[in-house]
Amino acid sequence: MTAFPAFPMPYMTNREREVLGHVSKGWSSKQVALLIGAAPRTVESHIANLKIKLGAKNSSHMILLAFQCGALDGPAD
């Protein structure tokens, strides 16, 4: 039996997907910013946009919804 996403995956930019992947591993906005070479506020803006797109109440909810819609493949490494 094939598992289907709980809801369709919203459009995400490549950078939003990158940020989502790092946040799902427990990285802070500042850590992600250093890693990708962006300002912490920019990373926070990407996270805010992802929460809106996914309809999430907070970052934990955002990650759960990202798994449910197929934006994240599996448990964080």
Backbone as CSV, one residue per row, in Angstrom:
resi,resn,N_x,N_y,N_z,CA_x,CA_y,CA_z,C_x,C_y,C_z
1,MET,0.841,-1.175,0.000,0.000,0.000,0.000,0.892,1.245,0.000
2,THR,0.604,2.183,-0.873,1.379,3.409,-0.984,0.782,4.480,-0.082
3,ALA,1.656,5.149,0.661,1.196,6.235,1.520,1.075,7.506,0.694
4,PHE,-0.010,8.199,0.870,-0.239,9.444,0.168,-0.111,10.600,1.153
5,PRO,0.364,11.743,0.682,0.453,12.898,1.577,-0.914,13.244,2.148
6,ALA,-0.920,13.769,3.372,-2.167,14.152,4.027,-2.830,15.326,3.314
7,PHE,-2.042,16.160,2.668,-2.550,17.292,1.898,-1.482,17.668,0.869
8,PRO,-1.863,18.366,-0.176,-0.893,18.707,-1.219,0.234,19.584,-0.678
9,MET,1.422,19.347,-1.181,2.580,20.130,-0.768,2.490,21.526,-1.383
10,PRO,2.585,22.566,-0.559,2.563,23.924,-1.119,3.859,24.216,-1.857
11,TYR,3.826,25.211,-2.734,5.040,25.622,-3.431,6.030,26.170,-2.416
12,MET,7.268,25.721,-2.505,8.350,26.234,-1.665,9.547,26.537,-2.551
13,THR,10.215,27.637,-2.255,11.435,27.954,-2.997,12.532,26.982,-2.563
14,ASN,13.577,26.912,-3.352,14.718,26.055,-2.997,15.303,26.460,-1.649
15,ARG,15.403,27.763,-1.406,15.966,28.241,-0.146,15.055,27.876,1.027
16,GLU,13.739,27.978,0.835,12.802,27.583,1.897,12.952,26.102,2.213
17,ARG,13.108,25.280,1.184,13.307,23.838,1.408,14.604,23.581,2.168
18,GLU,15.644,24.326,1.804,16.931,24.182,2.474,16.806,24.552,3.960
19,VAL,16.171,25.684,4.220,15.973,26.130,5.609,15.124,25.118,6.365
20,LEU,14.060,24.635,5.756,13.194,23.648,6.395,13.973,22.403,6.792
21,GLY,14.844,21.938,5.915,15.651,20.762,6.215,16.546,20.975,7.425
22,HIS,17.167,22.144,7.511,18.050,22.431,8.646,17.254,22.604,9.940
23,VAL,16.120,23.282,9.853,15.284,23.474,11.045,14.765,22.127,11.544
24,SER,14.458,21.227,10.620,13.951,19.903,11.021,15.013,19.093,11.768
25,LYS,16.274,19.494,11.617,17.368,18.817,12.325,17.673,19.501,13.656
26,GLY,16.898,20.526,14.006,17.054,21.186,15.288,17.961,22.400,15.286
27,TRP,18.358,22.871,14.113,19.247,24.028,14.031,18.462,25.307,14.309
28,SER,19.093,26.264,14.980,18.472,27.566,15.241,18.570,28.437,13.992
29,SER,17.826,29.532,14.005,17.885,30.479,12.881,19.301,31.003,12.686
30,LYS,19.983,31.309,13.783,21.352,31.828,13.683,22.295,30.781,13.101
31,GLN,22.141,29.532,13.516,22.989,28.461,12.995,22.740,28.249,11.508
32,VAL,21.478,28.242,11.113,21.133,28.069,9.696,21.698,29.240,8.889
33,ALA,21.571,30.451,9.430,22.077,31.636,8.727,23.573,31.523,8.469
34,LEU,24.324,31.103,9.469,25.769,30.935,9.279,26.073,29.874,8.234
35,LEU,25.321,28.793,8.273,25.549,27.681,7.359,25.279,28.058,5.907
36,ILE,24.183,28.787,5.668,23.806,29.095,4.282,24.292,30.459,3.815
37,GLY,24.927,31.217,4.708,25.460,32.518,4.321,24.404,33.582,4.156
38,ALA,23.437,33.590,5.056,22.365,34.583,5.012,22.265,35.249,6.377
39,ALA,21.539,36.343,6.444,21.304,37.017,7.714,20.285,36.217,8.529
40,PRO,20.415,36.211,9.853,19.431,35.502,10.689,18.001,35.963,10.431
41,ARG,17.818,37.255,10.190,16.460,37.769,9.920,15.909,37.190,8.618
42,THR,16.758,36.976,7.649,16.320,36.365,6.384,15.843,34.945,6.633
43,VAL,16.582,34.206,7.432,16.187,32.837,7.766,14.859,32.853,8.521
44,GLU,14.705,33.780,9.456,13.449,33.896,10.195,12.286,34.213,9.258
45,SER,12.554,35.016,8.225,11.517,35.317,7.227,11.139,34.074,6.438
46,HIS,12.125,33.256,6.078,11.828,32.000,5.369,10.976,31.090,6.259
47,ILE,11.315,31.015,7.535,10.551,30.175,8.461,9.124,30.699,8.595
48,ALA,8.970,32.016,8.712,7.631,32.613,8.804,6.817,32.303,7.545
49,ASN,7.450,32.403,6.379,6.758,32.096,5.121,6.344,30.628,5.069
50,LEU,7.237,29.744,5.530,6.908,28.321,5.544,5.734,28.030,6.470
51,LYS,5.703,28.671,7.624,4.584,28.476,8.559,3.270,28.900,7.918
52,ILE,3.297,30.020,7.206,2.086,30.489,6.521,1.674,29.508,5.438
53,LYS,2.623,29.103,4.610,2.321,28.193,3.497,1.778,26.857,3.974
54,LEU,2.303,26.378,5.102,1.871,25.076,5.630,0.696,25.193,6.592
55,GLY,0.376,26.397,7.026,-0.695,26.596,7.986,-0.291,26.144,9.385
56,ALA,0.984,26.323,9.717,1.524,25.851,10.989,1.400,26.907,12.080
57,LYS,1.216,26.422,13.307,1.095,27.314,14.461,2.456,27.664,15.061
58,ASN,3.432,26.782,14.895,4.778,26.998,15.427,5.752,26.133,14.633
59,SER,7.021,26.185,15.004,8.041,25.468,14.226,7.873,23.951,14.295
60,SER,7.515,23.440,15.458,7.296,21.990,15.576,6.145,21.541,14.694
61,HIS,5.081,22.325,14.694,3.924,22.024,13.856,4.305,22.117,12.380
62,MET,5.149,23.090,12.037,5.617,23.251,10.661,6.335,21.988,10.184
63,ILE,7.199,21.444,11.034,7.945,20.240,10.663,7.010,19.057,10.508
64,LEU,6.066,18.905,11.422,5.087,17.817,11.326,4.302,17.910,10.020
65,LEU,3.802,19.097,9.714,3.032,19.281,8.478,3.891,19.065,7.241
66,ALA,5.161,19.435,7.309,6.072,19.218,6.177,6.244,17.724,5.915
67,PHE,6.337,16.919,6.971,6.401,15.464,6.804,5.095,14.947,6.209
68,GLN,3.986,15.427,6.722,2.676,14.943,6.276,2.390,15.253,4.816
69,CYS,2.899,16.381,4.313,2.617,16.730,2.910,3.710,16.217,1.976
70,GLY,4.775,15.638,2.530,5.825,15.081,1.690,6.984,16.025,1.417
71,ALA,7.009,17.198,2.053,8.109,18.135,1.841,9.391,17.670,2.503
72,LEU,9.267,16.849,3.549,10.409,16.218,4.199,10.222,14.705,4.075
73,ASP,11.299,14.008,3.762,11.195,12.587,3.448,11.126,11.649,4.630
74,GLY,11.845,11.934,5.676,11.877,11.010,6.798,12.486,11.637,8.009
75,PRO,12.770,10.847,9.010,13.360,11.389,10.230,14.662,12.126,9.927
76,ALA,14.878,13.184,10.670,16.097,13.988,10.497,17.313,13.171,10.898
77,ASP,18.381,13.345,10.137,19.635,12.624,10.436,20.416,13.340,11.509
